[in-house]
């Protein structure tokens, strides 16, 4: 889906726009939001902003990484592959 450009916004994006939210852009994620490493075959891996040798976890790890890096106050993610459950676990893990 590297060159795919959707014809319309997702419902959640349209609703956010309707409320006046400022949308900053798109984040990297697993294709079809299905996986736990956030490694996209077309755009490369998402890195944990606190430790670049690690992944942020979750299928929508780019959203977690953007929030963790302080680039935005919130981000949209799905939980198809664990996007909501996995990043907090990774952030709480220690060596």
N, C-alpha and C positions, 0 to 999 in steps of 0.2 A: 504493500500500500504506500510505497515511498512517494509517489507523485500524486496521490489521491487528494483532491480538494473537495470537501463536502459542499453540497448545494445549499444547505441550511444549517443553522446553529442547532446544537443539542437543546433540549427543552430547558435544562438548568442554566445554560448560557443565555438563552433568550430571556429567562426570568430575571437573571442577574442584571442584564442590560436594561430591562424594563424598570428595575429599582434604582438605576443610576450607578451601579457598581462600575468601578474602573477595572477593566480587564487588561492585564499586562502582557499576556501571550500564552503560548502553549508550552507544556513541559514534556520531557521525554518519558516514555513508558514502554512496557512490553506491547508488542503488536496484539491487538484485540484485548488488551488488559488481562492477559492470561499468562502468569508466570510470577516468580518471586525474586528475580534478580534485577529487574528493570534494565536488562540488556537488550537493546533494540538492534536487530540485524542491519538496519539502514542508517541509524544515527549514532550507534555505539552505546556504551554503558553509561548509566547514571552513577555518579560517585557520591559518597557520603561527605557532605561539606565539612564535617568535623574530623574526618580521617579519610583522605582521598584513596587510600588503598582498600577501603571497604565500600560495600554497596549500601544504599539506603533501605533496601528490602521492599517487597510489595510490587504488585504489577504496575502501580502508578507511582513508583519511587521518585520520579521527577517532582511530583507535587510535594512529597515529604521533604525532599532535599531543598526545594525552594523556600519552604516555611522554616526549616531548620537553619538555613543560611541567612534568614532575616530579609529575604528578597520581597516578601509579601506577608500580609497578615493571615491569609488563608488560601487554600487551594482546593480544587475539585479532584476527587479520586474515586475509584470504584473498589469494591472488595472482591472482585472476581478471583484474583489469585492471592489475596491477603493484603491488599494495599492499606487497609485501615488497621489490621491487626499486627502486621509484621514490623513496620517501621518503629513503633514504640518499643517493641521488644529489642530491636537492634540498638536503639539509643540507650536502653537501660543495661545492655550487656556490657560486661567488662572482661578484661583478660585475666 
